[in-house]
Amino acid sequence: MIELTLAEIAGAVDGKIVTGAADLKVSGNPDTDSRALEVGGIFFAKLGEHDDGHRYLEQVADVAALAVVSQPNAALALPQIQVEDTVVALTALAKFVLNQVRSQGELQVVGITGSNGKTSTKNMLREILSRVGSTIAPRDSFNNEVGLPLTVLRLEIDTKFLVLEMGAAGIGSIAKLASWCLPDVGVELKVGLAHAGAFGGIEVTTQIKRELMPFVQRAVVLNEDDPIVRAFEANPGVKRIGFGFAREADFEIKSVDLSLSGTKLAIRYPDGQVSEITLKMLGEHQAMNVSAALAVAHQLGVARELAIEAVSEMEMAERWRMQLIKRKDGVFVINDAYNASPDSMRAALQTLATLGRQGHRTIAVLGQMAELGQYSVDEHDQLGRLVVRYNIDQLYVVGAEAKLIHMGAMQEGSWDGESVFCETISAAFEAICDKLSPGDVVLVKSSNVAGLRFLGDELAGVR
């Protein structure tokens, strides 16, 4: 974080200095997690649904340079600023720091939203932009009212690029983030069924994702293959850039060739030149994420060759996201169980089916897709039927919440043992582990809550 005095921080968050000198300077990165707080950082004592950060003030007293609290403890030898709401204060400080850096440096801000692909695209942009200048991007999926300002607060005066994920948490949630971040470049990846159950339908999801658009300052990067996103309108004077397989896309994906060695694709740039790219990452959907990332990089003035080289050298988008592991015995495990929605499930199964057509026996290990609400029954049933239509050789369904996948598969095809239902992860491991042979490709995918990422690690021999 940029160096600030307690007086400057108190002014930014509309707080009162309880203990500590007004001219004390602080520059350590803030956090709401006492376990992750670095020496000299700022601890924001967040009142959570299940815990109270004020319980950890004594624990952080020897580590933190400052605590921002709503309930001060004057007995501690720890500088403290009292505010009404520490989460509101966190955003206020982030906005202050962002404005300071913008006014003094060359910072450019990218805001990314979409039902799928945010984290992969963010990681690709971090890889590209860090080769040009100092770049800040979120760790994990820090994309909400706490994670996003924590990311912003890692800014330094010389930071050149700030890449932000903007996650949806209901109507107004993205507007709340974008209204003070004011991205120079905004990216709309896709509007899908992820979280649609929680939000009340695809129409509401569309409304939430569209909230980014009015706050983008210079250019919007839009998925031309998604009819909902394609209809989004930018503000007057804001440049529109399209990506995807559609012929009208400015960054058009001309071809994709998938194998266990990676993904080869060709992308046509706006000047008509077609660039050949070889990714170490798996999946046709990664071609969409790459084309979006290259479109942003181009808008930010990054040399084409440098951007392509950066994404080509990435081993994977992130752990548990289409993570390919080859076991010593020749079995391939694709662990994609960090998250799941109907769209991302279909994309992963398409990848598995393509590998199957190249001579590999294919095994899908699938779990629950969470937060689908009224769509849950139909989407799990349809997923099971899709496994059959894609000619996947073997299906294992894990957990009661996912049983409809198994039932859908059994009703779609004349299968006899090709679909196996397992109540627990341990039962699934026992059912699968001794039935794999060299050359088999195993896809493990579910929502995070189902915990199948750990089953994927076990099957891959990762500890």
N, C-alpha and C positions, 0 to 999 in steps of 0.2 A: 504494500500500500504506500501511497505517497506520504511523506512526513507531514503530520499535523499536530498542533498543540491541543491540549485538553480544551482550551477556550474555543478553538476553531471547531472541534468536534461537538462540543456542547451547543454551539450556535447552530451547527448544521442539523442536529437532531432535536432541537428545541428542548434541550435538557438542562439540568442543574448539576454543577460540580459538587459532589458530596464530600469527597476526600481527594487529595492530590492538588498539586500546584497548577494554576491556570496555564503557565508557560511550559509545562512538561511536554516534551515532544514524543510522539508515538508514530511508529511506521510499520509495526508488525501486522501481518494479515489477520483479519477478524475470523471468528468461527463461533458457531452455536454449540459445537460438540466439544466438551471439555477434554475428551481423549485425543482429539485431532489438533487442539490448539498448540501453536508453535510458541517458542520462547519469545517474549516481547510482543505477542499478539493481543488483540482486543477480544474479550469474551462477551458475547451478547447472551445474557441469561434469559433464554426464551421460555415462556410459559406454554408448554405443550399440552396435548390432549391427555398424555399418559405420564408426563414427567414435568418437573419444574427446574429450569436451569439454575435457579438460585440455590438449590441444594448443593451445587458444586463450586460455589464461590470460594470456600476454604481450600478446596482441592486445587483450584487454578491460581490461588494467590501467589504461589512461588513461580509461576510460569508467565501469567498475563502481565502486560504493562498497564492494562486498563480493563475495567468491567463496565458494561452498559447495562443498567438494571432498572427494574420498576420497584424493587424492594431492597433498598441498600442495607448493607451490614457495615456500619461505621467502625465496628470493633476490629475489622480486618485491615492489615497494612497493605491495602490494595486501592489504588486510585479508582474512584467510581463516579459515574455520571448517571443521575436518575432521570428516567423518562417515563411517560405514561404507558407506552407500549413498545417493547424492545424490537418487535418485528417491523413496526412502522419506522422506528428509529434506524433500523438496519437499511431499509430502502432509502431513507432520507440521507444517510451518510453516503450510500452508494451513488445517489444522484449528485450530491455535492462533489464527490471525488471525480465522477465521470465528467462533469462540467469543467472542473479544474484542469483535467488532463486534455480535454478537447480544446480548451482555450489556449493552452500553452504548447501543444505538440501537434503531431500529424495523425492523430488517431482516426481510424476508420472502423465503424461498428457494423457487424453483420448479425442480423436476427433471423433465426431459422425456426419454422414451425411446420407441423404436418403430422398426420396420424402414424406414419411410418418413416423411418430413415433419418430422423433428426440426429441421433448420436453418431451414426456412421458418416453422414455428411459433415457434421461438426469435426470429427476426427480427421477426415480427409482435408478439410480446410486448415486445420491446425498444422498438419504435416506440410501443406503447400506454403502457407503464409509464414511459417516460422523460418523458412529458407530465405525470406526476403527481409524480415524485420522482427522485432520483439512481438510475440503473439500470446495473448491470453485466451484460453478456451476452458469450458467447464470440465471439472473432473466428474467421472461417472455421468449421471443424468441430472446435474444441478440445473433445473429448469423451472423452478417455481418461485414463490414470493420470498423464499429464504435462500435457495441455492443460487438463483440468478444474481441478487445483490452481492452475495459472498464472492461470486466470480468477478463481478465488476470491481470489488474492493481490492483485488489483487493487482490492479493497474499501477504502473509507474509512469512518470512523466514521459519517458522515452518509448512507451508502448506504442507500436504502430498499428496493430490489429487487435480487435476484441471480437471474438466469435461467441454468440450467445444462443442457447436453446431456449425456446419459449414454449413451455408445456401448457396444455389446456387443463383447467380445473373448474370449469363452469363458465357461464356467461359473464363476460367482463374480465376474465382472468388474464387473457393475453393483452387486452387493451390496457389493463393495469400495469403490466410490465413494459409494453412498448411505448406507452405515453411519456415515460421519462427516459427510456433508453434511446428513443428516436433513431433507429438503425439507418445507416447510410444505404445499406443494401438489405432488402428483405427477401427471404426465401420461403415459398409455399410449396411443400413437397407433395402432399396428398391429403385428401379428405376421405377417410375410411371409417370403418365401424369400430376402431379402437376407442374405448370409453363411451361408445354411443349409448350403451345401456345406462350408464351413470348419468349421462347428459339428457337423455330423453329422446334420442333419435338422431338420424344423420342430418336432419335440417338444423338442429341445434348445434351439432358439431361444426357444420358449415358456417354458421353465424359466428361461432367462437374463433375459428381459424381465420375468418375474414377480418377479424379485429386488428390484425397486424397492419393491414394495408394503408389505413389513413395516416400512419405514423412513419412510414418509410420516406426517407428524404431524397434519395437519388435514383435508385433502381430497384425494381422487383424482378425476381427470378421465379418463373412459374412453370409448373408441370403441364405441358401441352397435351399429355395423354389423359389427364383427368378432366372431364368436362366441367366439373364443379370449380376446380382451380382455374381452368382456362377462362371462366366467366368472371373471375375477380377483376375489378377495375382499379388501376393505380390513380393516384392524385395527378392533376394536371402538372406537366413538367417532369414527372417521374418516368424514367425510362423503363420499358417493358422488355424482358428477355425471356424467351421460352426454351425449354429443354425437353427431351424425350424422343420417342420413336416417330412421332408425328412429323410429316414432311414440312409443315410450316414452322417447326421448332428452329430457333436460331442455332442451338446446339443439338443437332439431330443425330441420334444413334442409328447408324447405318447397318450395323451387324453386330451380333454377339455370338461367340463360340466358346462353349463351356466344357471344361474337363477337370480332372482332379489336379491338374497342374496349375489351374487358375482360370481366369476369364479373359478372353481376347475380344476386344471391341474396336469398332471404328466410329469416330465421331466427326461429323462435318461442322466446322466452325462457321461463323457468319460470313467470312470472306470466301467460302466455298472450298477451302482446303480440308481434306479428310486426314485426320490423324489416327494412326494405328496405336493402340494401347494394350499392353499385356499386364493384367493384374494378378497378383498372387492370391487375391480374395476370390471366393466362390459366389456365384449367383448372378442371374440376369438382372435382378433388382439392384445389384451393386452398380450396374451400368447406369441406371437412373441416378443413383447418388453421385457417381463420378461426373456425369454430365452436368448436374447441378453445381457441384463443387468447381468444375472447370469454368462454368459460366460466371460464377462469383469471382473467381481468381482473375478472369479476363477483364471483368468490370473494374477490378481493383488495380489493374495495370501489371499483373504478374506475367512474365514471359511464358508463352505457351509451352515451350520445351521444358522449362523448369517445373511447371505445374504437373505436366504429364510424368516427368521423372519422379516427382514426389509421390504421386498416388501409385505408381508402378512399383515402388520399393516398399510399400506398406505390406506387412505380413498378414494383418487382419484388421478389420474395422475396430474391433474391441473384443475382449474375452466374452465368450458365450454368445457371440453374434456371428453365426455362420463360421465358427472356429473349427478349422479342419485339422484333425490330428491323425497321423498314421501310426498304428501300433507296430511293434517289432514283428508281429506275426502277419503283417500285411493287411489287417482290417483297418478300414478308414471310418472314423467317427466325426460327424459334423455336429458340434454342440451349438445349437441355436436356441437355447432355452432361457435366455434372459427375459424375453418378452414374446407375446404372440397376439395376433389379431387375425381375423379371417383373411385379410389381404396378405399379411406376412406369412401365414401358414401356406397359402396357395403358392406364393413365390418360392418358399423353401421346398415344397413338394414338387414343383416344376423342375427345380434344380436336381432333386433326387431322381425324378423320372428321366431327365436328360442323361444322367450318369448311368442309369439302368440300361438305356438304349446303347450304351458304349460297352456293354458286356458285363457289367457288375451286377451282382445280386443286391437288391435294395431292401432295406429294413427301415420302417418308420416307427419311431417311439414317440407317441404323442400324448400330451396332457391337456389340461383345461385351458381354455381361452377365457380370461376373466373380464368382468365389467361389460358384458354384452347385454345384460338386462333382458328385455323382451325378445331380443334376437338370439339368445343363447341356445335354445332348444334347436331351432332350425339350422343355425350355423354349425353346431357340433355334428348334427345329423348329416348335413351336406358335406362336411369335411370328410367324414367316413366314406361317403359315396365317392368323393373325389379321389381318395386313395385307390379305390378299385379301378376307377376310370383311367388313372395314370399308370395302371399296371405295376404298382409297387408290389414286390414279392411277398413281404411279410409286414404285418401291422401289430404293434403292441400298444395298447391303450392303458394309461396309468391313472388311477384315482377315480373315485365315484363321480366327481363333477364332470369327468370326461367320458363317461360310459356311453353316452349317445354317439360318440365317434365310432365305437365298436359296433353298436347296434346298427348305425347307418351303413357301415361297411358290410355287415352280414346280410342286410336287406337288399343291398345293391347287387352283390355278386353271389355266385354259387360257390362260395368259399367253404372249405372244410379244414379249419385249423389255421388258415392264413391270417386271421385276426384273433388275438389273444387279449383278454381283459385281465388286468392285474390291479388289485385293490391298493397296493402300496408300492413305494419305490423299491424297497428291499425284495418284495416278491417279483417285481419286474426284473431286477438284476439277476435273480436266481433263474428266472425263466429264459433270459436272453444269453447270459454270459457263456454258456457252453455250446451254443448253437451257431456261433459265428465262425466263418472260414476266411482264409486269405482272399482278398479282393472284394469282400463284402463292403458295402457302404451303409452306415447306420446314421440316420438323421434323428436327433433328439430335439424336440421342440415343444414348448409350452409357455404359458405366462409365468412370470417370476414367482408368483404365489404358489405355484404347483411344485416348485423345487426340483424340477427335472434336470436343471443344470448340473446338480451334484451327481445325478445318475449318469449324465453324459461324461462327467469327469471320471467316474468309476469305470464305466465301459471303456473309456480311452486309456485307463491306467494312469490318470493324472491325480496326484495327491496334493 
